[in-house]
Amino acid sequence: MNLHLSGRHLEITPAIHDYVASKLRRVTHHFDHVIDVNIILSVEKLRHRIEAGAHVRGKDIFCESADADMYAAIDSLIDKLDRAIIKHKEKFLDHRHDGTSLRRLAGE
């Protein structure tokens, strides 16, 4: 998985980078076919916004979150992204003709 972090009106510190990378491990734990994740962190007055675009096999998933605290916004975004990727995974496995073998490989 390729992770690209960028900031608008915000410097990406190593602590923020490590925090986002550790939280994204949960997403890749559920679905291995995440190819690329682009995350944009921004600050607008007292509001911290975070946007993520994940490129998975067959679809691009976009999520965004905003909060007064950057780490709370990151947690909220990862929860949204995780739910969206799990939903995509379920649809992906259900639409396959040989989905039962893929489910066994996925450990379900």
C-alpha positions in Angstrom: 0.0 0.0 0.0 1.3 3.4 -1.0 0.5 6.2 1.5 0.7 9.9 0.4 0.2 12.6 3.0 -0.1 16.2 2.2 -1.0 19.3 4.3 -2.8 22.5 3.5 -1.8 25.3 5.9 -0.3 22.5 8.1 3.1 20.9 8.4 3.0 17.1 8.5 5.1 16.1 11.6 6.6 12.7 12.0 4.1 12.1 14.9 1.1 12.7 12.7 2.6 10.6 9.9 3.2 7.7 12.2 -0.2 8.0 13.8 -2.0 7.9 10.4 0.2 5.0 9.2 -0.6 3.0 12.3 -4.3 3.6 12.0 -4.3 2.6 8.3 -2.9 -0.8 9.3 -6.4 -1.6 10.5 -7.8 -0.9 7.1 -5.3 -3.1 5.3 -5.9 -5.8 7.9 -9.5 -6.1 6.7 -8.8 -5.9 2.9 -5.4 -6.6 1.4 -6.1 -5.1 -2.0 -5.7 -1.5 -1.0 -3.4 -0.1 -3.7 -3.0 3.6 -2.9 -4.2 6.0 -0.2 -4.0 9.8 -0.6 -4.7 11.8 2.6 -5.0 15.6 2.7 -4.9 17.3 6.1 -6.0 20.9 6.4 -6.7 23.5 9.0 -9.4 26.2 8.5 -9.5 28.5 11.5 -10.2 26.2 14.4 -11.5 23.3 12.3 -9.2 20.4 11.4 -10.3 18.7 8.2 -9.0 15.4 6.8 -9.8 13.8 3.4 -8.8 10.4 2.1 -9.0 8.8 -1.2 -8.3 5.1 -1.3 -7.7 3.3 -4.6 -8.7 -0.4 -4.3 -9.1 -2.9 -7.0 -12.2 -2.0 -8.8 -13.1 1.3 -7.2 -12.0 4.6 -5.7 -13.3 5.3 -2.2 -13.4 8.9 -0.8 -14.1 9.8 2.8 -13.8 13.1 4.8 -14.0 14.1 8.4 -13.8 17.3 10.4 -13.3 18.0 14.1 -11.8 20.5 16.5 -8.9 18.1 17.2 -6.7 16.7 14.4 -6.3 13.3 16.1 -10.1 12.9 16.6 -10.6 13.8 12.9 -8.1 11.1 11.9 -9.9 8.5 14.1 -13.2 9.4 12.6 -11.9 9.3 9.1 -10.3 5.9 9.6 -13.6 4.5 11.0 -15.4 5.8 7.9 -12.8 4.5 5.5 -12.8 1.1 7.2 -16.6 0.8 6.9 -16.5 1.8 3.3 -13.7 -0.7 2.4 -15.5 -3.5 4.3 -18.7 -2.7 2.3 -16.7 -2.8 -0.9 -15.1 -6.1 0.1 -18.5 -7.7 0.8 -19.8 -6.5 -2.6 -16.7 -7.7 -4.3 -16.9 -11.2 -2.9 -20.7 -11.5 -3.5 -20.4 -10.5 -7.2 -17.7 -13.1 -8.0 -18.8 -16.4 -9.5 -16.2 -18.2 -7.5 -16.6 -16.1 -4.3 -16.6 -19.0 -2.0 -13.0 -19.8 -2.7 -12.1 -16.2 -2.2 -13.9 -16.1 1.1 -12.0 -19.1 2.3 -8.7 -17.4 1.3 -9.8 -14.3 3.2 -10.4 -16.3 6.3 -14.1 -15.8 6.7 
